[in-house]
Amino acid sequence: MSSAHAALERPEEFDDPVFAERYRAMSARDARFDGQFITGVHSTGIYCRPSCPAVSPKPSNVTFYLTAAAAHEAGLRACKRCLPDAVPGSPEWNMRDDLAARAMRLIADGTVEREGVPGLAHRLGYTPRHLGRVLVAELGAGPLALARAHRAQTARLLLAGTDLSITDVAFAAGFTSVRQFNETMADIYRTTPGDIRSAAARRSGTKRAPGGHHDATGDATGDATLSLRLPARAPFDGAALLGFLTARSIAGAELGGDGTYARAIALPHGPATVRLTLGGTASAPHVLCDTTLSDVADLAPLVARIRRLLDLDADAQAIDDALAADPALAASVAAAPGRRVPGAVDADEILFRALIGQQVSVPAARTALTRLTEALGEPIALGGFTRLFPTAAAIAEHGREVLRGPAKRVDAIVATAEALATGDLVIDVGESREELEARLVARPGIGPWTAGYVAMRVLGSPDILLTSDLAIRQGAAKLGLPSEARALAAHGASWAPWRSYAGMHLWRAASA
């Protein structure tokens, strides 16, 4: 028996239990851990995903990293065989709510490319120096290195999945020059962009989708249409997730049905549209993302927001195993494995959806939101859509002319819009759950349900149980659980840290 397999039999050989657990997963080539950590093999100078089919290295040659950037900083290059960045991302950044996790969410959204490290630090409320110290200590790399790794991963996705020119790929991924792009790709992948594209074509054996045209500065000379494949961690109940979004879709801005969901999105450089379709197999699911962008430079934030919208990085198997331990949820988990919590592509939009939809039915909320969007949404002519969801500034200025209902409710919505428009209220993925909820409930007309719902969808917080929600209490009753809020909360404590996912099963029971 090899030393690697012997370690599986005798994990006590390792002093560090975390190392032992990760080494066992790597030795078993367990794909469930792909994206959750990276295996650095110092004897070969490469880093791999845990399921890499290569011979398991000796423990003395292995270091595990949380990020690709940390592996790059250690002088390692990406494995060309297993492509460690072509997997779902880490669920750590939703499970954790500390400074490092909040920074990672903002980096994935392209904040460093748009605002630089000082802008990232300002959004998080710290100095750049302190932020750098924390990220190096927690993740093994500073903000510039983390952003660089993210740019390289975006570039590889574009090279493998589109026919964009090499120059266009460089600027679309966020590099400031083609030279910087070529140097980074050579440093990380030990190969050229052209070779990455050729290798991807050989593996797939299919022709890539056309990608549109942009000039060498990255400014659009026409809309860019791209087709991308976004991997999900199995199991993945994508049909239920797309159904949830479709049931709440706003005419003119969203469209769903027949296993697809499409919508218009406001991105940093202009509007975009996406059409999402389920693909892959039960063991290797993915989502096909067909998108039309006003500016291809928005691709990275678009991908990050779609991954968050669909909760593609959740550790679905661990969540199901934990919830199925409760006999009341076991049947629901078995019937709908891989249930996901819907996220958000626009934080302000989710808050307005919650405010307008509270205490009314889903169809009634949909009608009110459609009326608001038709009246105040920015007109577009892209991908068959006619409107973007209204901005906070538009709702602040004209909301009273469109919104209906009790005066106090309308006042609360308009006042919230004014606060968002002036910057007095900020909601984004860089917030902590505690601070976001406290800031929201301090405002008139916003209660714990709205604050919790916004935190769950915008931040991806995995451990929120909306016990005041009528449908959740009805679903609990159908499953034989307490239907009174306090008693349900007490029972639900055993579902931590996955109470948001338990709530999705209770919603499912209510609708059934």
C-alpha positions as CSV (number, residue, x, y, z in Angstrom):
1,M,0.0,0.0,0.0
2,S,1.3,3.4,-1.0
3,S,2.1,6.0,1.7
4,A,-0.8,8.1,0.4
5,H,-3.3,5.3,0.8
6,A,-1.8,4.3,4.2
7,A,-2.6,7.8,5.4
8,L,-6.2,7.1,4.7
9,E,-6.0,4.2,7.1
10,R,-4.0,6.0,9.7
11,P,-4.9,9.7,9.7
12,E,-3.4,10.0,13.2
13,E,0.0,10.3,11.3
14,F,-0.9,13.9,10.7
15,D,-0.7,16.3,13.6
16,D,-3.1,18.8,11.9
17,P,-6.7,17.4,11.6
18,V,-7.5,19.8,8.8
19,F,-4.5,18.7,6.8
20,A,-5.5,15.1,7.4
21,E,-9.1,15.6,6.2
22,R,-7.9,17.4,3.0
23,Y,-5.3,14.8,2.3
24,R,-7.9,12.0,2.6
25,A,-10.2,13.9,0.2
26,M,-7.3,14.4,-2.2
27,S,-6.2,10.8,-2.1
28,A,-9.7,9.7,-2.8
29,R,-9.9,12.1,-5.7
30,D,-13.2,13.3,-4.2
31,A,-14.7,15.9,-6.7
32,R,-17.0,17.3,-4.0
33,F,-14.0,19.2,-2.7
34,D,-13.0,20.8,-6.0
35,G,-12.9,24.5,-5.5
36,Q,-13.0,24.3,-1.7
37,F,-9.2,24.0,-1.4
38,I,-6.2,23.7,-3.7
39,T,-3.4,21.0,-3.5
40,G,0.0,22.5,-3.9
41,V,2.7,19.9,-4.8
42,H,6.1,21.4,-4.2
43,S,8.0,18.5,-5.7
44,T,6.5,19.2,-9.1
45,G,5.9,22.9,-8.7
46,I,2.2,22.7,-9.6
47,Y,-1.2,23.1,-7.9
48,C,-4.2,20.9,-8.6
49,R,-7.9,20.4,-7.7
50,P,-8.4,17.6,-5.1
51,S,-9.9,15.3,-7.8
52,C,-6.8,15.5,-10.1
53,P,-6.2,12.0,-11.5
54,A,-2.4,12.3,-11.0
55,V,-0.6,10.0,-8.6
56,S,-1.1,11.2,-5.0
57,P,1.9,13.0,-3.8
58,K,3.7,12.3,-0.5
59,P,2.3,14.3,2.5
60,S,5.7,15.9,2.9
61,N,5.4,17.5,-0.5
62,V,1.9,18.9,-0.1
63,T,0.6,22.2,1.1
64,F,-3.1,23.0,0.9
65,Y,-4.2,26.6,0.0
66,L,-7.6,28.3,0.1
67,T,-6.9,30.4,-3.0
68,A,-5.1,30.1,-6.3
69,A,-3.4,33.4,-5.5
70,A,-1.7,31.9,-2.5
71,A,-0.4,29.0,-4.6
72,H,0.9,31.5,-7.2
73,E,2.6,33.4,-4.4
74,A,4.3,30.2,-3.3
75,G,5.7,29.8,-6.8
76,L,3.4,27.1,-8.1
77,R,1.7,27.0,-11.5
78,A,-1.8,25.6,-12.4
79,C,-2.0,21.9,-13.5
80,K,-2.7,21.6,-17.2
81,R,-4.3,18.2,-16.7
82,C,-7.0,19.0,-14.1
83,L,-7.4,22.8,-14.7
84,P,-8.0,23.7,-11.0
85,D,-9.7,26.9,-11.8
86,A,-12.3,25.3,-14.0
87,V,-14.5,24.2,-11.1
88,P,-17.1,25.8,-8.8
89,G,-15.8,28.4,-6.5
90,S,-15.3,28.0,-2.7
91,P,-18.4,28.2,-0.5
92,E,-16.2,29.7,2.2
93,W,-16.9,33.3,1.2
94,N,-20.6,32.9,2.0
95,M,-20.2,30.7,5.0
96,R,-17.7,33.1,6.5
97,D,-18.7,36.7,7.2
98,D,-15.3,38.1,8.3
99,L,-13.2,40.7,6.5
100,A,-11.4,38.2,4.3
101,A,-14.6,36.7,3.1
102,R,-16.2,40.1,2.4
103,A,-13.1,41.1,0.5
104,M,-13.2,38.0,-1.6
105,R,-16.8,38.7,-2.6
106,L,-15.9,42.2,-3.7
107,I,-12.8,41.1,-5.6
108,A,-14.8,38.5,-7.5
109,D,-17.2,41.3,-8.5
110,G,-14.3,43.3,-10.0
111,T,-14.0,46.0,-7.4
112,V,-10.2,46.1,-7.6
113,E,-10.3,46.5,-11.4
114,R,-12.8,49.4,-11.1
115,E,-11.7,51.1,-7.9
116,G,-8.2,49.8,-7.1
117,V,-7.0,48.5,-3.7
118,P,-7.8,51.8,-2.0
119,G,-11.4,51.6,-3.3
120,L,-11.7,48.0,-2.0
121,A,-10.3,49.0,1.4
122,H,-12.7,52.0,1.6
123,R,-15.7,49.8,0.8
124,L,-14.7,47.5,3.6
125,G,-13.9,50.3,6.1
126,Y,-10.2,49.6,6.6
127,T,-6.9,51.1,5.4
128,P,-5.2,49.4,2.5
129,R,-2.3,48.4,4.7
130,H,-4.5,46.7,7.3
131,L,-6.6,44.9,4.6
132,G,-3.4,43.6,3.0
133,R,-2.1,42.3,6.3
134,V,-5.4,40.5,7.1
135,L,-5.6,38.9,3.6
136,V,-2.0,37.7,3.6
137,A,-2.5,36.2,7.1
138,E,-5.9,34.6,6.3
139,L,-5.6,33.7,2.6
140,G,-1.9,33.7,1.9
141,A,-2.0,36.5,-0.6
142,G,-2.8,40.3,-0.7
143,P,-5.6,42.0,-2.6
144,L,-3.5,42.7,-5.7
145,A,-2.4,39.0,-6.0
146,L,-6.0,37.8,-5.4
147,A,-7.3,40.2,-8.1
148,R,-4.6,39.1,-10.5
149,A,-5.5,35.4,-10.0
150,H,-9.2,36.3,-10.6
151,R,-8.3,38.1,-13.8
152,A,-6.3,35.1,-15.0
153,Q,-9.2,32.7,-14.3
154,T,-11.6,35.0,-16.2
155,A,-9.1,35.1,-19.1
156,R,-8.8,31.3,-19.2
157,L,-12.6,31.1,-19.2
158,L,-12.8,33.4,-22.2
159,L,-10.0,31.7,-24.1
160,A,-11.6,28.3,-23.6
161,G,-15.2,29.4,-24.3
162,T,-15.2,32.2,-26.9
163,D,-13.6,33.3,-30.1
164,L,-12.7,36.7,-28.8
165,S,-9.3,37.9,-30.0
166,I,-6.4,37.6,-27.6
167,T,-6.3,41.3,-27.3
168,D,-10.0,41.5,-26.5
169,V,-9.7,38.7,-23.9
170,A,-6.9,40.7,-22.2
171,F,-9.0,43.8,-21.7
172,A,-12.2,41.9,-21.0
173,A,-10.5,40.1,-18.1
174,G,-9.4,43.4,-16.6
175,F,-5.7,43.6,-17.6
176,T,-4.4,47.0,-18.4
177,S,-2.2,45.9,-21.3
178,V,-1.6,42.9,-23.6
179,R,2.0,42.6,-22.2
180,Q,0.8,42.4,-18.6
181,F,-1.8,39.8,-19.7
182,N,0.8,37.6,-21.5
183,E,3.2,37.8,-18.6
184,T,0.6,36.8,-16.1
185,M,-0.7,33.9,-18.1
186,A,2.8,32.6,-18.6
187,D,3.6,33.0,-14.9
188,I,0.4,31.2,-13.7
189,Y,-0.1,28.6,-16.4
190,R,3.4,28.3,-17.9
191,T,2.0,28.5,-21.4
192,T,0.7,31.1,-23.9
193,P,-2.9,32.3,-24.3
194,G,-3.0,30.8,-27.8
195,D,-1.9,27.4,-26.4
196,I,-4.6,27.6,-23.7
197,R,-7.2,28.2,-26.4
198,S,-5.9,25.3,-28.6
199,A,-5.8,22.9,-25.7
200,A,-9.4,23.8,-24.8
201,A,-10.5,23.2,-28.4
202,R,-8.8,19.8,-28.4
203,R,-10.5,18.7,-25.2
204,S,-14.0,19.8,-26.2
205,G,-13.9,18.8,-29.8
206,T,-16.5,21.4,-30.5
207,K,-16.5,24.9,-32.1
208,R,-16.5,27.8,-29.7
209,A,-19.4,30.3,-29.8
210,P,-18.8,33.6,-31.6
211,G,-17.8,36.4,-29.3
212,G,-18.4,39.7,-31.0
213,H,-15.8,42.4,-31.7
214,H,-14.1,45.0,-29.5
215,D,-11.2,47.3,-30.2
216,A,-7.8,47.1,-28.5
217,T,-8.8,49.5,-25.6
218,G,-11.6,47.3,-24.5
219,D,-14.3,49.8,-25.5
220,A,-17.2,48.2,-27.3
221,T,-17.6,48.9,-31.0
222,G,-20.7,46.7,-30.8
223,D,-22.6,44.4,-28.4
224,A,-20.6,41.3,-27.4
225,T,-22.5,38.0,-27.5
226,L,-20.9,35.2,-25.5
227,S,-21.8,31.7,-24.6
228,L,-20.3,30.3,-21.4
229,R,-20.5,27.2,-19.3
230,L,-20.7,27.8,-15.5
231,P,-20.0,24.7,-13.4
232,A,-22.1,23.9,-10.4
233,R,-21.3,21.8,-7.4
234,A,-23.4,18.6,-7.4
235,P,-26.1,17.9,-6.5
236,F,-27.9,20.9,-8.0
237,D,-31.6,21.4,-8.1
238,G,-31.4,24.0,-10.8
239,A,-35.0,23.4,-12.0
240,A,-36.5,24.6,-8.7
241,L,-34.2,27.6,-8.6
242,L,-35.1,28.7,-12.1
243,G,-38.7,28.1,-11.2
244,F,-38.4,30.4,-8.1
245,L,-36.9,33.2,-10.3
246,T,-39.5,32.7,-13.0
247,A,-42.4,32.9,-10.7
248,R,-41.2,36.3,-9.6
249,S,-40.2,37.6,-13.0
250,I,-41.0,41.1,-14.1
251,A,-42.4,41.6,-17.6
252,G,-40.0,43.5,-19.8
253,A,-37.0,42.9,-17.6
254,E,-37.2,39.1,-17.0
255,L,-38.6,36.0,-18.7
256,G,-38.7,32.4,-17.7
257,G,-40.1,29.0,-18.6
258,D,-39.3,25.7,-20.1
259,G,-36.2,25.2,-17.9
260,T,-34.7,28.6,-18.8
261,Y,-34.5,32.0,-17.1
262,A,-33.5,35.3,-18.8
263,R,-33.2,38.9,-17.7
264,A,-31.7,42.3,-18.3
265,I,-29.0,43.4,-15.8
266,A,-27.4,46.8,-15.1
267,L,-23.6,46.3,-15.0
268,P,-20.8,48.9,-14.3
269,H,-20.2,49.7,-17.9
270,G,-23.8,49.3,-19.3
271,P,-26.7,47.0,-19.6
272,A,-26.5,43.3,-20.4
273,T,-28.8,40.4,-20.9
274,V,-28.4,36.8,-19.9
275,R,-30.3,33.6,-20.7
276,L,-29.6,30.7,-18.4
277,T,-30.2,27.0,-19.3
278,L,-29.5,23.9,-17.3
279,G,-26.9,21.5,-18.6
280,G,-24.5,18.7,-17.8
281,T,-25.2,15.6,-15.8
282,A,-26.4,14.8,-12.2
283,S,-22.8,14.3,-11.1
284,A,-21.3,17.2,-13.1
285,P,-24.0,19.8,-13.6
286,H,-23.5,23.2,-15.2
287,V,-25.5,26.2,-16.4
288,L,-25.2,27.5,-19.9
289,C,-25.0,31.3,-19.8
290,D,-25.7,33.1,-23.1
291,T,-25.1,36.8,-22.6
292,T,-25.1,40.0,-24.6
293,L,-22.9,42.7,-23.1
294,S,-22.8,46.4,-23.9
295,D,-19.1,46.2,-22.8
296,V,-17.1,43.0,-22.6
297,A,-15.2,44.5,-19.7
298,D,-18.3,43.6,-17.6
299,L,-17.9,39.9,-18.1
300,A,-16.1,39.2,-14.8
301,P,-18.7,40.9,-12.6
302,L,-21.5,39.4,-14.7
303,V,-20.2,35.8,-14.1
304,A,-19.7,36.5,-10.4
305,R,-23.2,37.8,-10.0
306,I,-24.8,34.9,-12.0
307,R,-22.9,32.5,-9.8
308,R,-24.2,34.2,-6.7
309,L,-27.8,34.4,-8.2
310,L,-27.8,30.6,-8.7
311,D,-25.8,29.7,-5.6
312,L,-23.5,27.6,-7.8
313,D,-20.7,27.3,-5.2
314,A,-22.7,25.9,-2.3
315,D,-21.4,22.8,-0.6
316,A,-24.7,21.0,-1.6
317,Q,-23.7,17.5,-0.4
318,A,-22.7,18.7,3.1
319,I,-25.9,20.8,3.3
320,D,-28.1,17.8,2.3
321,D,-26.3,15.5,4.7
322,A,-26.8,17.9,7.6
323,L,-30.5,18.6,6.9
324,A,-31.4,15.0,6.2
325,A,-30.3,14.1,9.8
326,D,-33.6,15.7,10.9
327,P,-36.3,13.1,10.2
328,A,-38.8,15.9,9.4
329,L,-36.6,17.1,6.5
330,A,-35.2,13.8,5.3
331,A,-38.0,13.1,2.8
332,S,-37.8,16.6,1.3
333,V,-34.0,16.4,1.0
334,A,-34.3,13.0,-0.7
335,A,-36.9,14.3,-3.1
336,A,-35.1,17.6,-3.9
337,P,-31.4,17.1,-3.4
338,G,-29.1,20.1,-4.0
339,R,-31.7,22.7,-3.1
340,R,-30.2,26.2,-3.5
341,V,-30.9,29.7,-2.0
342,P,-31.5,32.2,-4.8
343,G,-29.1,35.1,-4.7
344,A,-29.1,38.5,-6.4
345,V,-27.6,40.4,-9.3
346,D,-28.5,43.8,-7.9
347,A,-28.6,44.4,-4.2
348,D,-30.9,47.5,-4.3
349,E,-33.4,45.6,-6.5
350,I,-33.7,42.8,-3.9
351,L,-34.4,45.4,-1.2
352,F,-37.2,47.0,-3.2
353,R,-38.6,43.5,-4.1
354,A,-38.7,42.7,-0.4
355,L,-40.4,46.0,0.6
356,I,-43.0,45.9,-2.2
357,G,-43.6,42.1,-1.7
358,Q,-44.0,41.9,2.0
359,Q,-47.4,40.9,3.2
360,V,-48.8,40.4,-0.3
361,S,-48.9,37.3,-2.6
362,V,-46.2,36.6,-5.1
363,P,-48.6,37.4,-8.1
364,A,-49.6,40.7,-6.4
365,A,-46.0,41.7,-5.9
366,R,-45.1,40.7,-9.4
367,T,-47.9,43.0,-10.7
368,A,-46.7,45.9,-8.6
369,L,-43.1,45.5,-9.6
370,T,-44.0,45.2,-13.3
371,R,-45.9,48.5,-13.1
372,L,-43.0,50.1,-11.3
373,T,-40.5,48.9,-13.9
374,E,-42.7,49.9,-16.9
375,A,-43.0,53.4,-15.5
376,L,-39.5,54.1,-14.1
377,G,-37.1,51.5,-15.5
378,E,-34.5,52.7,-18.0
379,P,-35.6,51.8,-21.6
380,I,-33.2,49.4,-23.4
381,A,-33.3,47.5,-26.6
382,L,-31.1,44.5,-25.9
383,G,-31.8,40.8,-26.2
384,G,-35.5,41.3,-26.5
385,F,-35.9,43.1,-23.2
386,T,-37.3,46.6,-22.9
387,R,-36.5,47.8,-19.4
388,L,-34.0,47.6,-16.6
389,F,-35.2,47.5,-13.0
390,P,-35.6,51.1,-11.8
391,T,-32.7,52.7,-10.0
392,A,-33.0,54.0,-6.5
393,A,-32.8,57.6,-7.8
394,A,-35.7,57.0,-10.2
395,I,-37.9,55.6,-7.4
396,A,-36.9,58.4,-5.0
397,E,-37.9,61.0,-7.6
398,H,-41.1,59.5,-9.0
399,G,-42.0,56.6,-6.8
400,R,-45.0,58.3,-5.2
401,E,-46.6,58.7,-8.6
402,V,-46.5,54.9,-9.3
403,L,-46.5,53.1,-5.9
404,R,-49.8,52.1,-4.4
405,G,-50.9,51.0,-1.0
406,P,-50.9,52.5,2.5
407,A,-49.2,55.9,2.8
408,K,-46.7,54.8,5.5
409,R,-45.6,51.9,3.3
410,V,-45.1,54.2,0.3
411,D,-43.2,56.6,2.5
412,A,-40.9,53.9,3.7
413,I,-40.1,52.7,0.2
414,V,-39.4,56.2,-1.1
415,A,-37.3,57.2,1.9
416,T,-35.3,54.0,1.4
417,A,-34.8,54.9,-2.2
418,E,-33.6,58.4,-1.2
419,A,-31.1,57.0,1.2
420,L,-29.7,54.6,-1.4
421,A,-29.6,57.3,-4.0
422,T,-27.6,59.7,-1.7
423,G,-25.3,57.0,-0.4
424,D,-26.7,57.3,3.2
425,L,-27.6,53.6,2.9
426,V,-25.3,51.1,1.1
427,I,-26.0,47.5,0.3
428,D,-23.5,45.3,-1.4
429,V,-21.7,42.0,-1.0
430,G,-18.9,43.6,1.0
431,E,-21.3,44.1,4.0
432,S,-21.3,41.8,7.0
433,R,-24.7,40.2,7.9
434,E,-24.8,41.8,11.3
435,E,-24.1,45.3,10.1
436,L,-26.4,45.0,7.1
437,E,-29.4,43.8,9.2
438,A,-28.8,46.4,11.9
439,R,-28.7,49.2,9.3
440,L,-31.9,48.0,7.7
441,V,-34.0,47.4,10.8
442,A,-33.1,50.9,12.0
443,R,-35.0,52.4,9.1
444,P,-38.8,53.0,9.4
445,G,-40.9,50.4,7.6
446,I,-38.1,47.7,7.6
447,G,-38.5,44.8,10.0
448,P,-36.5,41.6,10.7
449,W,-38.1,39.6,7.9
450,T,-37.1,42.2,5.2
451,A,-33.6,42.5,6.7
452,G,-33.1,38.8,6.9
453,Y,-34.4,38.2,3.4
454,V,-32.1,40.8,2.0
455,A,-29.1,39.4,3.8
456,M,-29.9,35.9,2.7
457,R,-30.2,36.9,-1.0
458,V,-27.6,39.6,-1.3
459,L,-24.9,38.2,0.9
460,G,-25.7,34.5,0.4
461,S,-25.9,34.1,4.2
462,P,-26.5,30.4,4.7
463,D,-27.9,30.5,8.2
464,I,-31.1,32.6,8.2
465,L,-34.5,31.1,9.0
466,L,-37.4,33.5,8.3
467,T,-39.7,32.2,11.0
468,S,-42.1,35.1,10.7
469,D,-42.8,34.2,7.0
470,L,-46.3,32.7,6.7
471,A,-45.4,30.3,3.9
472,I,-42.4,28.9,5.9
473,R,-44.6,28.3,8.9
474,Q,-47.2,26.6,6.7
475,G,-44.5,24.4,5.2
476,A,-43.3,23.6,8.7
477,A,-46.7,22.5,9.7
478,K,-47.0,20.2,6.6
479,L,-43.8,18.5,7.6
480,G,-44.9,18.0,11.2
481,L,-42.7,20.8,12.6
482,P,-43.8,23.6,14.9
483,S,-45.6,26.3,13.1
484,E,-45.3,28.9,15.8
485,A,-42.4,31.3,15.1
486,R,-40.6,30.9,18.4
487,A,-41.0,27.1,18.6
488,L,-39.9,26.8,14.9
489,A,-36.8,28.9,15.6
490,A,-36.0,26.7,18.6
491,H,-36.3,23.5,16.5
492,G,-34.4,25.0,13.6
493,A,-31.3,25.7,15.8
494,S,-30.3,22.2,15.0
495,W,-30.1,23.0,11.3
496,A,-27.3,25.6,11.8
497,P,-25.3,26.6,9.8
498,W,-27.7,25.8,7.0
499,R,-31.0,27.3,8.1
500,S,-31.4,29.3,4.9
501,Y,-31.5,26.0,3.0
502,A,-33.9,24.4,5.5
503,G,-36.2,27.4,4.8
504,M,-36.1,26.6,1.0
505,H,-37.4,23.1,1.9
506,L,-40.1,24.6,4.1
507,W,-41.1,26.9,1.2
508,R,-41.2,23.8,-1.1
509,A,-43.5,22.0,1.3
510,A,-45.8,25.0,1.5
511,S,-46.1,25.3,-2.3
512,A,-46.7,21.5,-2.6
